[in-house]
Amino acid sequence: MTDQLHNFEIRSLAHSDAGRRDAFAKFRQSMLGIGDIGRASAGAEAAYLESGFPIGGFVDGELQGVVNGYESAIALPGGNWVSHLAVTHVGVSPTHARRGIARRLLTEQLRQARARGFAVAGLRASDARIYGRYGYGIASWSIRQEVDLANGGRLKAGYRGEVRQVDALGSFDLFKKIANSGPTPRAATLRRWDAWWEIQKFRTEQGSTPHHAVIIGSEGAVRGYLRFHVHPSENWFTSTQRTVIVDDLVAHDDNAWRGLMGHLFSQDILHKVILPSRPIDDPLQLLIDNPRAVQISDLRDESWIRPLDLEKFLNGRSFGRNTRVVLRVTDPILPENSGVWSLSSNGAVRSQETPMIDLSLQTLTELAFGAQSATSLAAAGRIETDRHIIDRLDDAFAVTGWKPHAGISF
């Protein structure tokens, strides 16, 4: 039934509060499991929606599909930031599914975002089979950690640092300042936009169990914070599984990270700590008396990134000093990106040379962020070329230090 649409029209819904609310309502209708923020707090909903760029798809004058996005920035390997459209609220009425509405809206959104000057678009995928067809690639992965404090899950050393408790709801201005003042970030780190902070406030205020927060560092030199909440329990005082869930963790350096973990794991009343989204190379088990007390599970695709302006994107990071690669990219949605590109220590430039290899946008994104190596992609059949070209790609896109990770959802 794809493309069986009559009188289809795409319109911006960002020009009025009513339009934004209609877009969010359509998204909730399509997803089934998203709560009505406005019913709980009209003010919170308005603050959450006001800075978005919702686009609606109308059939015979009725809104049947939506996409939205928020202005942000993302860190590339090496610490440079490029502009990022945080894509969210993608939904189509159940009565109009599989008729090409989402495809048209997502395509139009990409074109508009490039025209506005965004270097990339990014999202969190509800279904990992959908977004590759639009040029999105997996730029980072995450894991879930569960720490059994009753089974040796305590730190080897008493890392505490200058940890201070703060009001979990009243300290968001401070959290925002800390998050925005960190040193060179991991690749895939996002600058959190105002709407993201608003939904964090709403969840903290409306949470059914207590929320807590601590910061680390001396006055005027705070280096991180930790927000967490209590997992629901029928009787917290007598439970043998008293658990907290980490909502957000920002640490500017290793000492800050150890200090925040030390504070959390030293709470004698707790039996378990859950960290739902951590980097795949997080070294937490190396801090624990019993490494087996850290259970790692739920490897998940995290950041899906789609280059919009390939020149801005590629030149936001550096390439291997002694390596030069000439590749061809074809972009059916944004043909301005298509062509042959030469990558070297001087950056990425268009070239008239014969390309060594053709790369899809998805594969190029994974290489550029360091989410995958060319060697791994070749083993999986995602790259088919000679070994020496695979080695050139690995040298060109080499990333030192930490694996990419954002640590937030939206």
KAVENWO-V913551 format. One record per residue. N is the residue number from 0. PSI is psi in degrees with one decimal (999 if undefined). NEAR is the number of other C-alpha atoms within 10 Angstrom. Layout:
BEGIN
{{N:PSI:NEAR} {N:PSI:NEAR}}
END
This chain:
BEGIN
{{0:5.5:9} {1:134.7:10} {2:10.5:12} {3:69.8:11} {4:139.6:15} {5:142.6:9} {6:47.9:8} {7:137.3:16} {8:141.2:17} {9:129.9:17} {10:150.0:13} {11:140.2:17} {12:16.3:22} {13:1.7:20} {14:-4.3:11} {15:154.1:11} {16:-38.0:13} {17:-40.2:12} {18:-41.6:16} {19:-41.9:26} {20:-39.9:19} {21:-41.2:17} {22:-44.3:29} {23:-37.3:25} {24:-40.6:19} {25:-40.4:23} {26:-47.3:23} {27:-40.6:19} {28:-40.3:17} {29:-31.2:21} {30:-18.9:16} {31:-40.7:9} {32:12.0:8} {33:126.8:12} {34:162.5:12} {35:97.6:14} {36:-41.2:19} {37:-31.7:15} {38:-35.8:10} {39:-37.3:12} {40:104.4:12} {41:-35.8:12} {42:-41.4:12} {43:-40.5:17} {44:-44.5:21} {45:-43.2:18} {46:-35.7:15} {47:-37.0:21} {48:-17.9:24} {49:-26.4:18} {50:8.7:16} {51:170.4:21} {52:66.7:22} {53:142.3:28} {54:134.1:25} {55:147.0:29} {56:121.0:23} {57:133.6:19} {58:120.0:17} {59:37.6:11} {60:-2.1:10} {61:136.7:11} {62:121.1:19} {63:-6.9:24} {64:152.0:27} {65:153.5:31} {66:153.6:27} {67:167.4:27} {68:153.8:23} {69:146.5:23} {70:131.0:20} {71:-166.0:20} {72:153.1:24} {73:144.9:26} {74:136.3:25} {75:164.6:26} {76:130.6:27} {77:-17.1:17} {78:-5.9:17} {79:145.7:16} {80:142.1:22} {81:155.2:19} {82:142.1:20} {83:127.9:27} {84:115.3:28} {85:101.5:24} {86:131.8:25} {87:178.7:20} {88:48.5:22} {89:117.9:26} {90:152.1:25} {91:141.4:27} {92:135.4:18} {93:-29.2:14} {94:-13.5:9} {95:21.4:16} {96:154.1:16} {97:36.7:15} {98:14.7:15} {99:4.2:15} {100:-48.7:28} {101:-41.3:21} {102:-45.1:17} {103:-41.2:15} {104:-44.9:24} {105:-37.6:19} {106:-45.4:15} {107:-38.3:15} {108:-43.3:21} {109:-42.9:22} {110:-43.1:14} {111:-38.5:13} {112:-41.2:21} {113:-41.6:18} {114:-30.2:12} {115:-9.5:9} {116:7.0:14} {117:140.2:22} {118:-35.6:25} {119:160.8:25} {120:151.3:27} {121:154.2:26} {122:172.2:23} {123:124.1:19} {124:126.1:19} {125:-26.1:10} {126:118.2:7} {127:-4.3:12} {128:-5.9:8} {129:-48.7:11} {130:-13.3:21} {131:-31.6:17} {132:-16.0:11} {133:6.2:17} {134:5.1:21} {135:141.5:26} {136:157.6:26} {137:113.6:26} {138:-16.5:30} {139:157.5:26} {140:161.1:23} {141:161.9:24} {142:164.0:20} {143:134.1:18} {144:133.1:22} {145:123.7:18} {146:118.4:25} {147:97.0:22} {148:-23.0:24} {149:-5.9:14} {150:46.1:15} {151:13.0:16} {152:51.5:24} {153:154.3:23} {154:147.0:22} {155:-35.4:13} {156:157.8:11} {157:66.5:14} {158:113.6:19} {159:-45.5:19} {160:-165.0:17} {161:73.5:17} {162:132.8:20} {163:138.5:14} {164:142.2:12} {165:165.8:16} {166:120.0:12} {167:-30.3:20} {168:-34.1:17} {169:5.1:12} {170:20.7:13} {171:-31.4:15} {172:-38.9:10} {173:-44.1:14} {174:-43.1:22} {175:-42.8:15} {176:-42.0:11} {177:-46.1:19} {178:-32.4:19} {179:-3.0:13} {180:14.8:12} {181:165.5:15} {182:-160.0:12} {183:119.1:14} {184:163.5:21} {185:151.2:21} {186:144.4:27} {187:-2.4:29} {188:138.0:22} {189:142.9:26} {190:120.5:19} {191:127.9:19} {192:166.7:15} {193:-42.1:18} {194:-34.4:21} {195:-44.4:17} {196:-37.1:16} {197:-40.3:18} {198:-28.9:18} {199:-41.7:16} {200:-45.2:18} {201:-46.3:18} {202:-36.6:13} {203:-44.5:21} {204:-36.7:15} {205:-2.4:13} {206:142.9:12} {207:-12.1:12} {208:162.7:12} {209:143.6:15} {210:145.9:21} {211:159.9:18} {212:146.2:21} {213:154.9:22} {214:163.0:25} {215:139.3:25} {216:158.7:17} {217:164.4:12} {218:126.9:7} {219:-4.0:6} {220:46.8:9} {221:135.5:21} {222:9.5:22} {223:168.5:25} {224:162.6:27} {225:125.5:25} {226:135.6:21} {227:161.1:22} {228:160.7:19} {229:132.7:19} {230:136.3:19} {231:138.8:13} {232:139.4:13} {233:-36.9:7} {234:94.8:9} {235:-39.9:14} {236:-33.3:9} {237:-2.5:9} {238:145.9:12} {239:7.3:13} {240:49.2:16} {241:118.5:18} {242:142.0:22} {243:153.4:21} {244:126.7:17} {245:126.3:20} {246:-35.3:20} {247:136.4:17} {248:120.1:22} {249:122.9:20} {250:124.9:22} {251:-17.2:19} {252:172.8:13} {253:-38.4:9} {254:-38.8:17} {255:-42.8:24} {256:-46.4:22} {257:-38.4:20} {258:-41.4:23} {259:-42.2:26} {260:-40.1:20} {261:-41.4:21} {262:-46.2:20} {263:-43.4:19} {264:-9.9:24} {265:0.8:16} {266:104.9:11} {267:-24.4:9} {268:-16.2:14} {269:147.1:19} {270:-28.9:19} {271:146.8:22} {272:131.8:24} {273:127.4:19} {274:101.2:18} {275:-26.6:19} {276:103.5:24} {277:160.3:21} {278:153.8:21} {279:-18.0:18} {280:20.3:14} {281:129.1:13} {282:28.2:10} {283:-41.2:16} {284:-20.2:18} {285:-16.0:12} {286:-14.5:18} {287:142.4:20} {288:-45.2:16} {289:101.5:17} {290:-26.8:17} {291:-12.1:14} {292:-12.7:20} {293:106.4:24} {294:123.9:13} {295:129.2:17} {296:-179.3:12} {297:53.8:11} {298:124.1:14} {299:145.3:14} {300:132.5:16} {301:-81.0:24} {302:123.8:27} {303:121.4:25} {304:139.9:30} {305:112.8:28} {306:135.0:27} {307:-42.4:28} {308:99.0:19} {309:-33.1:22} {310:-46.4:17} {311:-43.9:17} {312:-52.6:21} {313:-37.3:21} {314:1.9:17} {315:-11.1:20} {316:167.0:20} {317:166.4:22} {318:163.8:25} {319:137.4:20} {320:-37.1:11} {321:19.7:10} {322:140.9:16} {323:130.9:19} {324:136.3:19} {325:119.6:23} {326:158.1:21} {327:136.5:20} {328:136.3:19} {329:124.4:16} {330:100.6:17} {331:-21.0:11} {332:-41.7:15} {333:82.2:17} {334:-16.3:10} {335:-23.9:14} {336:-18.8:20} {337:148.5:16} {338:-170.7:16} {339:133.0:21} {340:137.4:24} {341:125.2:19} {342:127.0:24} {343:-174.8:19} {344:-15.9:13} {345:-2.4:13} {346:-164.1:17} {347:124.8:23} {348:153.7:15} {349:150.2:16} {350:153.9:15} {351:7.4:10} {352:166.6:12} {353:125.0:11} {354:146.4:16} {355:-27.2:15} {356:150.4:18} {357:130.3:18} {358:138.7:16} {359:161.1:17} {360:-38.9:24} {361:-47.1:22} {362:-41.5:23} {363:-40.2:24} {364:-45.9:24} {365:-39.6:22} {366:-43.7:23} {367:-34.4:26} {368:-11.0:28} {369:17.8:24} {370:-31.2:21} {371:153.2:21} {372:158.5:22} {373:-34.5:26} {374:-44.5:16} {375:-43.1:13} {376:-36.9:16} {377:-40.2:15} {378:-32.2:11} {379:1.9:10} {380:10.1:10} {381:-22.9:14} {382:129.3:18} {383:104.5:15} {384:-179.7:13} {385:155.6:11} {386:-36.7:12} {387:-29.4:9} {388:-36.5:16} {389:-43.8:20} {390:-39.1:14} {391:-43.6:18} {392:-43.5:25} {393:-38.4:21} {394:-42.3:19} {395:-40.7:23} {396:19.0:25} {397:136.0:18} {398:126.4:22} {399:154.8:9} {400:-143.9:10} {401:152.2:15} {402:155.1:22} {403:144.1:28} {404:138.8:26} {405:-45.0:23} {406:3.7:22} {407:154.6:18} {408:163.9:10} {409:999:13}}
END
